[in-house]
């Protein structure tokens, strides 16, 4: 009798092991599928970014470079550089609330809206207003995006811009000085259809460089819990006018890495530099 009970218990024990092993195999298969799907999503997200090498090759009046490094496989940061027409260049930088797949999907919609709206309206404020109204409609998830948008007249250097709650870009001058591009920050984009936006204007001089970034740069933390901050970024960008657009990004990236040391990346990091050359020749 005891032997029979022992055999029954052993059978049940091994049955539980087989069931647990099957569930483990299923979990591993699901994890592999998710990994593959995230890899595809990452490729799609990067495919939405502009081909800056082609922009640089085809337009001698500007030089530009960019980088997007999500904290996870995919993220909610975005940037874009595209021509509204032959004489007007649109540049944008944004940061979607949240992280991961939901933020990446929201980012993709914003990227699509940016290009479609800019075709018919070269006003950055009008572009942000359209995106805001579209995204705030039926916004049950309460997501939003901070968004800086500018349109540069490549003939005159006049830049119209609108800031929807985003980090202020830095204007780097040929004399080595660097200053934040301050404005009356508009509201976060996508929160309410009642929000309003307005354009500001500056005139770029040849070799002025615009440095755009998301808060993954300024809110990078060290292992001791200290934040990189606006002041360090502003100080670091002084006297960097001799660097190429890619060189500026590389130097800032290295400085953020040095500051953070072994601390894990807590947020998406995105940077974009655009140098207005006017009638200057790039290789001169």
BAKOLMI-278337 format. One record per residue (C-alpha): x, y, z; residue number from 0. Coordinates in Angstrom, 1 decimal. Example, Ala and Ser with C-alpha at 12.3 -4.5 7.8 and 13.67 -1.06 7.14 Angstrom:
BEGIN
[[12.3, -4.5, 7.8], 0] [[13.7, -1.1, 7.1], 1] 
REM end
This chain:
BEGIN
[[0.0, 0.0, 0.0], 0] [[2.8, 2.4, 1.0], 1] [[4.7, 1.4, -2.2], 2] [[1.7, 2.2, -4.4], 3] [[1.3, 5.6, -2.7], 4] [[5.0, 6.2, -3.2], 5] [[4.8, 5.4, -6.9], 6] [[1.7, 7.7, -7.2], 7] [[3.5, 10.6, -5.5], 8] [[6.6, 10.2, -7.7], 9] [[4.3, 10.1, -10.8], 10] [[2.6, 13.3, -9.7], 11] [[5.9, 15.0, -8.9], 12] [[7.4, 14.2, -12.3], 13] [[4.1, 15.3, -14.0], 14] [[4.4, 18.7, -12.2], 15] [[8.1, 18.9, -13.4], 16] [[7.0, 18.2, -17.0], 17] [[4.3, 20.9, -16.7], 18] [[6.7, 23.4, -15.3], 19] [[9.2, 22.7, -18.0], 20] [[6.5, 23.1, -20.7], 21] [[5.5, 26.5, -19.2], 22] [[9.2, 27.5, -19.1], 23] [[9.6, 26.6, -22.8], 24] [[6.5, 28.6, -23.6], 25] [[7.8, 31.6, -21.7], 26] [[11.1, 31.4, -23.4], 27] [[9.4, 31.2, -26.8], 28] [[7.3, 34.2, -25.9], 29] [[10.3, 36.1, -24.8], 30] [[12.1, 35.3, -28.1], 31] [[9.1, 36.5, -30.1], 32] [[8.9, 39.7, -28.0], 33] [[12.6, 40.2, -28.6], 34] [[12.2, 39.8, -32.3], 35] [[9.2, 42.1, -32.4], 36] [[11.1, 44.8, -30.4], 37] [[14.0, 44.5, -32.9], 38] [[11.6, 45.1, -35.8], 39] [[10.0, 48.0, -33.9], 40] [[13.5, 49.5, -33.4], 41] [[14.3, 49.2, -37.1], 42] [[11.0, 50.8, -38.0], 43] [[11.6, 53.6, -35.5], 44] [[15.1, 54.3, -36.9], 45] [[13.6, 54.2, -40.4], 46] [[11.5, 57.2, -39.5], 47] [[14.6, 59.3, -38.8], 48] [[15.9, 61.6, -41.6], 49] [[18.8, 60.5, -43.8], 50] [[21.1, 63.4, -42.7], 51] [[23.9, 62.3, -45.0], 52] [[21.7, 63.0, -48.0], 53] [[20.6, 66.3, -46.6], 54] [[24.2, 67.3, -46.2], 55] [[25.2, 66.1, -49.7], 56] [[22.3, 68.0, -51.4], 57] [[22.3, 71.3, -49.6], 58] [[25.5, 73.3, -49.3], 59] [[23.9, 76.0, -47.1], 60] [[23.7, 73.7, -44.0], 61] [[25.5, 71.0, -42.1], 62] [[23.7, 68.7, -39.7], 63] [[24.1, 65.5, -37.6], 64] [[22.0, 63.6, -35.2], 65] [[21.8, 60.7, -32.8], 66] [[18.9, 58.9, -31.0], 67] [[19.7, 56.3, -28.3], 68] [[16.7, 54.9, -26.5], 69] [[17.0, 53.7, -22.9], 70] [[15.1, 50.6, -23.9], 71] [[14.8, 48.8, -27.2], 72] [[12.5, 51.5, -28.4], 73] [[11.6, 54.9, -27.1], 74] [[9.7, 58.1, -27.5], 75] [[12.3, 60.6, -28.6], 76] [[12.2, 62.0, -32.1], 77] [[14.0, 64.4, -34.4], 78] [[13.5, 65.4, -38.0], 79] [[15.1, 67.5, -40.7], 80] [[13.4, 68.0, -44.0], 81] [[12.7, 70.6, -46.7], 82] [[9.4, 72.4, -46.8], 83] [[10.5, 73.7, -50.2], 84] [[13.8, 74.5, -51.9], 85] [[14.4, 77.5, -49.6], 86] [[12.9, 76.4, -46.2], 87] [[14.3, 73.8, -43.9], 88] [[12.2, 72.4, -41.1], 89] [[13.9, 71.0, -38.0], 90] [[12.2, 69.4, -35.0], 91] [[13.0, 67.7, -31.7], 92] [[10.5, 66.0, -29.4], 93] [[10.2, 63.8, -26.4], 94] [[7.0, 61.7, -25.8], 95] [[5.8, 61.1, -22.3], 96] [[6.6, 57.6, -21.1], 97] [[8.9, 55.0, -22.5], 98] [[8.8, 51.7, -24.4], 99] [[6.4, 50.6, -27.1], 100] [[3.5, 53.0, -26.3], 101] [[5.9, 56.0, -26.5], 102] [[7.4, 54.7, -29.8], 103] [[3.9, 54.3, -31.4], 104] [[3.1, 57.9, -30.3], 105] [[6.4, 59.1, -31.7], 106] [[5.7, 57.5, -35.0], 107] [[2.3, 59.3, -35.3], 108] [[3.9, 62.6, -34.5], 109] [[6.7, 62.1, -37.1], 110] [[4.0, 61.4, -39.7], 111] [[2.0, 64.5, -38.7], 112] [[5.1, 66.7, -38.8], 113] [[5.8, 66.0, -42.4], 114] [[2.3, 66.1, -43.6], 115] [[1.3, 69.4, -41.9], 116] [[4.6, 71.2, -42.8], 117] [[3.9, 70.6, -46.5], 118] [[1.0, 73.1, -46.4], 119] [[2.1, 75.4, -43.6], 120] [[5.7, 76.7, -42.9], 121] [[4.7, 78.2, -39.5], 122] [[6.1, 76.2, -36.6], 123] [[3.2, 77.4, -34.4], 124] [[0.7, 76.2, -36.9], 125] [[2.4, 72.9, -37.1], 126] [[2.3, 72.4, -33.3], 127] [[-1.3, 73.6, -33.2], 128] [[-2.3, 71.0, -35.7], 129] [[-0.5, 68.2, -34.0], 130] [[-1.9, 69.3, -30.6], 131] [[-5.5, 69.2, -31.8], 132] [[-5.0, 65.8, -33.5], 133] [[-3.3, 64.2, -30.4], 134] [[-5.6, 65.8, -27.8], 135] [[-8.7, 64.3, -29.4], 136] [[-9.8, 61.2, -27.6], 137] [[-6.6, 61.2, -25.5], 138] [[-7.7, 58.6, -23.0], 139] [[-4.1, 57.5, -22.3], 140] [[-3.2, 61.2, -21.3], 141] [[0.0, 61.0, -23.3], 142] [[1.7, 64.1, -24.7], 143] [[4.9, 65.3, -26.4], 144] [[7.3, 68.2, -25.8], 145] [[8.1, 69.6, -29.2], 146] [[10.5, 72.2, -30.6], 147] [[9.9, 73.1, -34.2], 148] [[11.7, 75.6, -36.4], 149] [[11.7, 76.6, -40.1], 150] [[14.9, 78.2, -41.5], 151] [[14.8, 80.4, -44.5], 152] [[18.1, 79.3, -46.1], 153] [[18.3, 82.4, -48.3], 154] [[18.0, 85.0, -45.5], 155] [[18.9, 83.0, -42.3], 156] [[15.6, 84.0, -40.7], 157] [[14.4, 81.2, -38.4], 158] [[10.8, 81.0, -37.2], 159] [[10.5, 78.7, -34.2], 160] [[7.9, 77.5, -31.6], 161] [[8.7, 75.7, -28.4], 162] [[6.0, 73.4, -27.0], 163] [[7.4, 72.7, -23.6], 164] [[10.7, 71.3, -24.8], 165] [[14.2, 72.0, -23.5], 166] [[15.5, 75.2, -25.0], 167] [[18.0, 74.7, -27.8], 168] [[21.5, 76.2, -27.6], 169] [[22.7, 78.6, -30.3], 170] [[26.5, 78.3, -30.8], 171] [[28.2, 81.3, -32.4], 172] [[31.3, 81.5, -34.6], 173] [[33.0, 83.5, -31.8], 174] [[32.7, 80.5, -29.5], 175] [[29.8, 81.8, -27.4], 176] [[26.8, 79.7, -26.7], 177] [[23.4, 80.7, -25.4], 178] [[20.1, 79.1, -24.7], 179] [[17.4, 80.0, -27.2], 180] [[14.9, 81.4, -24.7], 181] [[11.2, 81.8, -25.5], 182] [[7.9, 81.9, -23.8], 183] [[7.6, 78.1, -23.9], 184] [[4.3, 77.0, -25.3], 185] [[2.3, 74.3, -23.6], 186] [[2.9, 70.6, -23.9], 187] [[1.6, 69.2, -27.2], 188] [[-1.4, 66.8, -27.1], 189] [[-2.9, 67.8, -23.7], 190] [[-5.8, 70.0, -24.7], 191] [[-7.3, 71.3, -28.0], 192] [[-7.7, 74.7, -26.3], 193] [[-3.9, 75.4, -26.0], 194] [[-2.4, 78.0, -28.3], 195] [[1.1, 78.5, -29.8], 196] [[3.0, 81.4, -31.4], 197] [[6.1, 81.9, -33.5], 198] [[9.3, 83.6, -32.4], 199] [[12.0, 84.7, -34.8], 200] [[15.8, 85.1, -34.9], 201] [[18.2, 85.7, -37.8], 202] [[21.0, 83.2, -38.0], 203] [[24.4, 84.3, -39.2], 204] [[26.6, 82.1, -41.3], 205] [[28.2, 79.4, -39.2], 206] [[25.7, 79.7, -36.3], 207] [[24.9, 76.2, -35.0], 208] [[21.7, 75.1, -33.3], 209] [[22.1, 72.3, -30.8], 210] [[18.9, 70.5, -29.9], 211] [[18.6, 67.8, -27.3], 212] [[16.1, 65.9, -25.1], 213] [[16.2, 65.8, -21.3], 214] [[18.0, 62.5, -21.4], 215] [[21.1, 64.7, -21.8], 216] [[20.6, 67.2, -19.0], 217] [[18.8, 64.8, -16.7], 218] [[21.5, 62.1, -16.9], 219] [[22.5, 61.0, -13.4], 220] [[25.8, 60.0, -11.9], 221] [[26.3, 57.0, -9.7], 222] [[26.1, 59.5, -6.7], 223] [[22.7, 60.7, -7.8], 224] [[23.8, 64.1, -9.2], 225] [[22.2, 65.4, -12.4], 226] [[24.2, 66.6, -15.4], 227] [[22.1, 69.8, -15.7], 228] [[21.6, 72.8, -18.0], 229] [[24.6, 74.7, -16.5], 230] [[27.1, 72.0, -17.3], 231] [[25.7, 71.6, -20.8], 232] [[25.9, 75.4, -21.4], 233] [[29.4, 75.6, -20.1], 234] [[30.6, 72.6, -22.1], 235] [[29.3, 74.0, -25.4], 236] [[31.3, 77.2, -25.0], 237] [[34.2, 77.4, -27.5], 238] [[33.2, 74.3, -29.5], 239] [[32.5, 76.3, -32.7], 240] [[35.6, 74.7, -34.3], 241] [[34.0, 71.2, -34.2], 242] [[31.8, 69.7, -36.9], 243] [[28.2, 69.0, -36.2], 244] [[29.0, 65.4, -35.6], 245] [[32.0, 66.4, -33.5], 246] [[29.8, 68.4, -31.2], 247] [[27.5, 65.5, -30.7], 248] [[30.4, 63.1, -30.1], 249] [[31.9, 65.5, -27.5], 250] [[28.7, 66.0, -25.6], 251] [[28.0, 62.3, -25.6], 252] [[31.5, 61.6, -24.2], 253] [[31.0, 64.2, -21.5], 254] [[27.7, 62.8, -20.5], 255] [[29.2, 59.3, -20.3], 256] [[32.1, 60.6, -18.3], 257] [[29.7, 62.2, -15.9], 258] [[27.4, 59.2, -15.5], 259] [[30.3, 56.7, -15.3], 260] [[28.7, 53.3, -14.4], 261] [[25.2, 54.6, -13.7], 262] [[22.6, 53.1, -16.1], 263] [[21.0, 55.2, -18.8], 264] [[17.7, 56.3, -17.3], 265] [[16.1, 58.0, -20.2], 266] [[16.3, 58.2, -24.0], 267] [[19.1, 60.4, -25.2], 268] [[18.7, 62.4, -28.5], 269] [[20.8, 65.2, -30.0], 270] [[20.6, 67.1, -33.2], 271] [[23.0, 69.8, -34.5], 272] [[22.2, 72.1, -37.5], 273] [[24.8, 74.6, -38.7], 274] [[23.7, 77.4, -41.0], 275] [[26.4, 78.1, -43.6], 276] [[24.6, 80.7, -45.6], 277] [[26.5, 81.2, -48.8], 278] [[29.6, 79.7, -47.3], 279] [[31.1, 76.5, -48.9], 280] [[31.3, 73.6, -46.5], 281] [[34.9, 72.6, -47.4], 282] [[36.2, 76.2, -47.2], 283] 
REM end
